[in-house]
Amino acid sequence: MHTSTPTTVTPPPPQTLLDLINGVLSLLLVSSLSVRSFIGRWQVVRSKLISLQSSLASLSDSPHWSQNPLLHTLLPNLLSTLQRLHALSAQCNDLSASAFPGGKLLFQSDLDIASSTLSSLLHDLDLLLRSGVLHQSNAIVLSQPGPGSEKEELVFFIRDLFTRLQIGGVEFKKKALESLLEILSDDEKSAALVANEGNIGYLISLLDLHHQPTIRDCAVLAVSILASSASDESRKIVFEEGGLGPLLRVVESSSMMLKEKAAVAVEAITADADNGWAVGAYGGVAVLIEACRSGSLATQAHSVGAIRNVAAVDDIKMALVEEGAVPVLVNLLVSGTASAQEKAAHCLSILAGSGEYFRSLIIQERGLQRLMHLIQDLSSSETVEHVLRAITSLAASESISRILSSSTAFVVRLGELIQHGNLKLQQLSASLLSHICPSDGNKRAIGSCMSSLVKLMESPKPAGLQESASDALVSLLSVKTNRKELVRDEKSVMRLVQMLDPKYEAVAKKFPMMVVTALLSGGSGGCRKRLVAAGAYPQLQRLTEMEVAGAKKALQRLAGNRLKSIFSRTWRE
């Protein structure tokens, strides 16, 4: 049985196509002037034809236009559309009753479709001309510029790439996106250049669900890289071109991999405080909370990061509560990755500091217990900081403060952070310690951190650290054994006395005097003796002469014991 082999029609050469197009265009320009029907519509078509004539002239002037593969599709489509319009113009010049066999409404629809197609092709042709790629030999197959390439070369390649993306079919778009991803992956610095030279609005439009899946997947990856790159400029352009809404839709309904990439981009965009409002405008609060609830671990971490970024926006705070964010955030303290735990703790600290209503919600969801448990095992100083801030805000409630003060494990952890944490953690721990006022037994359990508190009193930064350290130390010195332990620490006593020196200006005198007064409050002769031996008496005497508040009282306590000793020794002699 003989089977015929299908014949492949070879399209005419580009120059032949251009000649045919110009021929039909000339006829159409003439016939469009003499139409007898739908005159208004033909005036619109004629203005497009005149624009096309100008664009074709520019095309002819481009030295390498015939080598561009995009024209292999564009020119045949353009010829077909012009031929269709020419046939329609002939019908409009026919006054016979049979001019519109399908009726005028059908003809009108056909004319509108042809006119719209012409507009689209004219747009593509103008885009190709503006890109400048027709002035470069074989532009469409340029190899990607290497890392050491000139900026001009990379700019040209990016423009060519976006031209392919906007004009070409699926294969052109796919190859263009692959090249774009290669550029963005090879060099982070190229993100700003791509954002400025490329049509980011069109790239974002490819995130729509209706686009071919491979195209959409590549577009999501590209937008994610642009939004999350080190370039503030590229991130800003993605947002200004309307990228946040489509990215949230990808987070809401897409594959796991794309959700993760989109969540990365949303977190990066919302890191700019000025963009926070848009999450609510795009309905993103519910989307992000659901992603935290049911997304992959990576999606959870980036989604809670985005929530953390916008949690300080007043309108969004209430939306978070209404959409059930608090239990989800509390749960992430236990089930999330280290990154998700940190961001969830940070978010809870923001909400806890926003008023009693938010604090009560966190407490109802057992947020305090989760935070207290989390702080025992954490090694990340950033997460510990957010946990401490959240607990500090919750401790504004007297009942919570009592729970914290009675927890030996928690108080001991504060003591450890005062001894071994960074300055922020030391300050937060000291401040919280002085606020909750632990039981005497718990104060004795952390007596070893007192020398660290004395050292912190010498630190001028961060602001408030000296006050927090001295307040915590005074609280611990209400216990007799702690007073005895501190005065036995010669270095700490010498530090305190040095801080009393009027010439030592790094520390406000009220802080060391608070501590000295606390040491002398129990009437222990041993404390007085060690302070006098370290030189506290003359320092307090000078401060008294300078009329520094509290100095006279501290001096009297110190001097009373000293004078008694003198009288006793004189009597024995």
Helices and strands as residue ranges (DSSP letters): H 14-31, H 39-61, G 65-67, H 71-93, H 104-131, G 133-135, G 139-141, H 151-167, H 170-186, H 190-197, H 200-205, H 213-228, H 232-240, H 244-252, H 256-270, G 273-275, H 277-281, H 284-294, H 297-310, H 314-322, H 325-335, H 338-352, H 356-364, H 367-377, H 381-394, H 398-406, H 408-420, H 423-436, H 440-445, G 447-449, H 450-456, H 465-476, H 480-487, H 490-500, H 510-520, H 525-533, H 536-545, H 551-572
